[in-house]
């Protein structure tokens, strides 16, 4: 499968790239710093900015799926990279006949997933992370209204721990015990599985560690 990836040099994006290549997929990724990725036969690295429609259009040409894991980098309070990048993805796919499955990496606390969190976390986390959550909320709105086949993943706090192969999937209004510490590798694996099996279309899924 040909997959376009945005945010490939981020913490979760790197796991996704590794797993997708191991599973035999061909990737085309858009990055600003290509030296962060090692050259591989199944990996085409394009240098550019996800906020530029022409750059995005080159990446997703003839792709069968898109994984968007754009992050805020060093300036979380100032970044709107998620919504801008997603808007460019949607615009680039407007005239494509075979619409690829777009999987968006969002966050727990965005949209109606906030109601899944228990007090006082429900109020503390959205306040502390208000800037990235606002960006994610705008991003989600754009993809939901796009007419594309999409899936939104809303994980709890992520770690660099080794994968467990086990995570809990839920949807609002189901209450959760959002224990922090969900390995990024597990989220990347779930995203890849969603793409490979063309699952969870038009769903926003909350990803957390299993209840202890």
N, C-alpha and C positions, 0 to 999 in steps of 0.2 A: 504494500500500500504506500502511496505517496502522501506524505504528511507535511504540512507547513507548520512551523513552530515559531512563536514569538515569545521572547523571554527565555531563550534557550540557555543563556549564561547565568540565569538566576539559580537559586538554591534548588528549587523544585524542577525547573526546566532542565537542568543538567541530568537529574535522575531520569527524566522522561526521555531525553535524547539517548542516554545509555541503554535503557530498556528497549526502546523502539528499534534501535539498531540491532541489539541482540536478538530481537524477534523477527529480523529480516526485512524491516521496513526501510524505505528510502526517505530521507528527510531533507527539506530545504528550510534553512533558518535565516532569520534576519537579526543581525547583531551589530552593535556599535564597536565592540572590541573583539575582533576575530581571534586574537591570540589566546583568549580564554577557552577556546575549543580546540581539541586535537583533530588533525586532518584524518578523515576516514573515507573509504570508498563510497559508503552509502550516505555520506553527509555532504550536502552542498551548502557552503556558508556564503551568505550575501551580506555585504556591509551596507548599513543604512539606518534609517530611523523609522520606527513604527508610526510616527506621527505624520509621515509623508506618504500620501496615497500611492504615488508612483513606485516607491520602494516596496510597499505592501503588495501591490498588484503583481510585481515580479515574483514575489515569494509564493503566492497562492495560486499562480497559474497552473492549471491541470492537477491540482492536488485533490485528493479524495477526502481529506479531513484536515482540520486546523486545530492546533492546541495553542491557546493563548494564556500564557502565564506571566504577563507583563507585571513588573513591580516598580516601586517608587524610587529605587536606588538610594542615593545619599540624602535626598531632600523630600521626605515624606509629607511635610507640611505644605509643599509647593507644587507637588506633582499631580497632573491629571493625565498621565501617560496611559492609564488603563482605558479611560473613556475615549481619548483621542485615537489610540491604536485600534480599539474595537470599532469605532466609527469608520476608520479607514478600511478595515477588513470588510465591513458590511457594504461600503461603497464599491470596493473592488469586486465584490461578488454579485453586484446588482445585475450585470449583464451575462453572467455565467449560467449556462443552461443546466448543467449537472451540479447542483448545489452541494458543496462538501459539508460534512457534519462538523460544526464548530463547538469545541469544548472550552469553556471559560473557567479559569481558576479564580474564584472569588474568595469570600471569607465568611465564617460564622459571624453573625451580628448584622449582616446586610439583609435588608428587606424584611420579610416575615420570619426569617430565621432568628431574629432578635427575640421573638416571643418564645422560642424554644429554650432560651437560657434562663436559668434560675436566678432569683434575686440573691445578692446585690450585683452579681456579675452582669446581669442584663443591662444595668445602667453604667457600671464602671468601665467595662471594655469599650462600648461604643463611644464613650466620652474620651478615653485615652487615645483611641484609634480613629477619632472622628474624621480626620482628613483622608486617610486611605479608605475608610468605609464609605465616605461620601463619593469618592472616585469610583469605588466598586459599584455603588448603587446606580450611578449614572451609566456605568459600563453595562450592568445587567439590564437596565431599561432599554438601552440601545439594541442589544442582541435579542431581547424578548420581542421587540417590535419590528425586527428585521425581515421576518418571513423566511428565515433560514432554518434548517434543522439544527437545533442547539441543545446543549446541556450545560448547566451551571453547577459547579462544585464549590461547596462552602465548607472548607475544613476548619477545625479548631486550631489552636496554636500548634505550630509545626516545629519539629526538631530534626537534627541530623543523625538521630539514632539509627541503628540497623533496622531494616524492615522486619516486621512481624508477620506479614501476610494476613493481618486481621484488623479490620476496622468496622465501625458501626455506621450504617447508612440509614438516614431518617429524613422525613419531610415535615414541615410545619403542619399542624400545631403540636406534634408529638414533643413532649418535654424530654430533655436530655441531661445527663450528667457529663458536662463537657470537661473531662479531665484533660489538662494540657499534656502535650507530649506525643502527638501523632507524628510518626516518622514521615518525612517528605517522600521517601522512597515508596511508602505504601500508597500515598496519594497519587504519585506518578504512575504507579502500577494500575491503580483503579482508573485513572484517566485513559491510559492506553487500552485497558480492557473495554472501556466504554466505547472507544473509537473502533477497536477491532470487531466488536460485536454489534456495533451500531445500536447501542442501547440507550435507554433513559432519554428519549427525545422529548424536548420541551418540558424538562423537569429541572427543578432546582433542588439539589441533594445536599444535605448536611452530613459531613464526614467527621466522626469523632472516634476516640478510643472506645473499645468495648467497656460497658459498665462493669465496675469491679465489685 
